[in-house]
Amino acid sequence: VAPTTPVCEVPSSAMTGTVVQLSCKETEGSPPSEYQWYKNGVALLEKTGTGNARAANITYTMNKKSGTLLFNTVTKNDTGEYFCEASNGIGLSQKCSVKRMQV
């Protein structure tokens, strides 16, 4: 079954230095969907603990299975427009509407 449009939860504002979690979920897809977060139209890298993530100064953890995007400490640099995409290899992937987070 192809995924339906996911429901994204993105806070409209966040205080610098706080923990912020964005979530993305759709329930129709079978097999279960994997989720990809985008910021300002660019796919966010999955943090794998390799040198690249640290070099790129990544301050978040993205879980493609659960659809969560967790910022341990948000900074002004994390301000932007976020959306997520659900895909399970069947039919078209589905995106939620873009939501702006202001830090």
Backbone torsions as a table, in degrees:
resi	resn	phi	psi	omega
1	VAL	NA	131.3	179.2
2	ALA	-69.6	152.2	179.4
3	PRO	-69.4	152.8	170.8
4	THR	-91.6	174.7	178.1
5	THR	-63.5	124.6	-178.0
6	PRO	-72.9	156.0	173.8
7	VAL	-95.7	121.9	-179.3
8	CYS	-107.3	136.4	173.4
9	GLU	-115.6	112.1	-179.2
10	VAL	-128.0	120.7	177.7
11	PRO	-64.9	140.5	-178.5
12	SER	-74.5	-26.2	176.9
13	SER	-146.4	153.4	179.7
14	ALA	-147.3	148.3	177.9
15	MET	-83.7	137.6	176.0
16	THR	-53.8	134.6	175.7
17	GLY	88.9	-2.6	179.6
18	THR	-94.0	166.8	176.0
19	VAL	-87.8	129.2	-178.6
20	VAL	-130.3	132.9	176.7
21	GLN	-120.0	128.5	173.0
22	LEU	-103.4	141.8	-179.6
23	SER	-129.5	155.1	-176.3
24	CYS	-146.1	130.1	-175.3
25	LYS	-152.1	138.1	166.0
26	GLU	-138.4	148.5	-167.9
27	THR	-114.9	-6.8	-174.5
28	GLU	-86.7	-28.0	-171.1
29	GLY	-64.1	137.1	175.8
30	SER	-143.0	117.9	2.7
31	PRO	-62.8	163.6	-177.9
32	PRO	-55.0	144.3	-178.4
33	SER	-73.1	155.7	165.7
34	GLU	-105.5	150.6	-173.4
35	TYR	-117.8	138.5	177.2
36	GLN	-124.3	125.0	176.8
37	TRP	-91.1	146.5	176.5
38	TYR	-126.4	144.0	173.4
39	LYS	-123.6	122.9	-179.1
40	ASN	53.1	37.0	176.0
41	GLY	82.8	0.3	-178.4
42	VAL	-109.3	131.7	179.8
43	ALA	-63.4	131.7	176.9
44	LEU	-80.1	143.0	179.5
45	LEU	-76.7	143.9	174.8
46	GLU	-79.6	128.1	-178.9
47	LYS	-78.3	118.8	-175.6
48	THR	-113.0	0.1	-179.3
49	GLY	84.8	6.7	176.7
50	THR	-84.8	172.0	-178.0
51	GLY	-59.3	-33.7	-176.5
52	ASN	-57.2	-45.4	-175.3
53	ALA	-61.6	-42.5	-179.6
54	ARG	-68.4	-39.9	-179.0
55	ALA	-64.1	-35.8	-179.4
56	ALA	-79.9	-0.4	177.0
57	ASN	61.4	44.0	-179.3
58	ILE	-77.3	128.0	-175.2
59	THR	-111.7	17.6	-176.2
60	TYR	-133.1	167.2	172.5
61	THR	-124.9	124.2	179.0
62	MET	-109.8	128.8	177.9
63	ASN	-110.6	108.8	-175.6
64	LYS	-69.0	-25.6	-178.7
65	LYS	-78.2	-43.0	-176.4
66	SER	-92.0	-16.0	179.1
67	GLY	81.9	12.2	-179.6
68	THR	-92.7	146.4	173.4
69	LEU	-125.7	112.3	-172.2
70	LEU	-113.8	122.7	174.0
71	PHE	-99.7	120.8	179.2
72	ASN	-70.1	-43.0	172.5
73	THR	-143.1	110.5	-178.7
74	VAL	-74.9	149.5	175.5
75	THR	-125.8	170.8	177.9
76	LYS	-57.6	-28.4	179.7
77	ASN	-65.3	-18.2	-179.0
78	ASP	-84.4	-5.6	174.7
79	THR	-61.0	136.9	178.4
80	GLY	166.3	-173.4	-178.7
81	GLU	-104.9	122.4	-174.1
82	TYR	-115.2	142.9	166.8
83	PHE	-151.0	163.4	178.1
84	CYS	-127.6	160.5	-176.2
85	GLU	-127.3	131.7	177.7
86	ALA	-106.3	134.0	177.2
87	SER	-148.5	144.2	177.9
88	ASN	-134.5	15.3	177.1
89	GLY	85.2	-1.1	179.0
90	ILE	-118.7	128.2	179.2
91	GLY	66.5	-164.6	-178.5
92	LEU	-83.8	147.5	173.0
93	SER	-71.0	155.1	-176.5
94	GLN	-120.9	139.6	180.0
95	LYS	-115.4	148.8	171.5
96	CYS	-89.7	168.9	-179.9
97	SER	-69.8	152.5	-177.8
98	VAL	-71.4	135.4	177.0
99	LYS	-128.5	138.1	-178.3
100	ARG	-92.6	133.6	173.6
101	MET	-113.7	123.7	178.9
102	GLN	-105.3	122.8	179.1
103	VAL	-104.0	NA	NA
